[in-house]
């Protein structure tokens, strides 16, 4: 920390000295009576260019450290701009807290001690609960969650009184993630991975297709509704008289076929080498030959079945090299 502050101070001092020297030299050239000579005019132009370069350097220096988009508003590096940058680091700092007795605390050491006492009190309450209920909290399965921008040193300091590990997510309960919300799209990435690697059972695909049909034909969730057209018509393209809806099974097969084609066109792929070493050929070759995997993983069986369903539309074409 001391080295960082010292380096920052030296940087600011060197920039100020360089700026002041260039400014003094330019003023001396402007006050000189023999300004009309070509050499003095060239020297003034040179000093002005150096002054502009120094101003540009300062502008880029503060632009990289500013959280607000001052450059888009056309603001220059003024004293107001510098103060705004310095005040930005103080916004996220906890300066004053109120303890349980209603007293206001503004000392950093007292704030730190108050936070530690709070977590120790939580640990004490948990111990009393275990003693009265004759139940024990498993500390190995317990965890504490901090916000992503919490410093690591603060995380280590706060988890010591309660003797539990820290984590980045709450995990799952009954198969569903507990910390999911509308912004946590990463929680659903596992669905995309499974759909692209495994063949969905027909029971699941038919259930999803029935939900799509109910969305179009049912007025309420508790009614069956009347299907005025076949579901095959709904899945047709709009140019063919359908609604252009995507069938779940077709999407699943297309994603699996995409993985098969990736295996086929990348001979150096590690997954292809492992697959070929275990099953003899790549999924497309096995699908074109009509072979099935009897003993193998569900992912391998899914890839071969997807390739066999597309074998009528896949083939080799011999070209002339042009």
Buried (B, 14 or more C-beta within 10 A) or exposed (E): EEEEEEEEEEEEEEBEEBBEEBEEBBEEBEEEEEEEEEEBEEBBEEBEEBBEEBBEEBBEBBBEEBEEEBEEEEBEBEEEBBEBBEEEEEEEEEEEBEEEEEEEBEEEEEBBEBBBEBBEEEBEEBEEEEEEEEEEEEEEEEBEEBEEEEEEEEEEBBBEBBEBEBEEBEEEEEEEBEEBEEEEEEBEEEEEEEBBBBBBEEEEBBEBBEEBBBEBBBEEEEEEEEBEBEBEBBBBEEEEEBEEBEBBBEBBBEBBBEBBBBBBEEEEBEEBBEBBEEBEBBBBBBBBEEBEBEEBEEBBBBBBBBBBEBEEEBEEEEEEEE
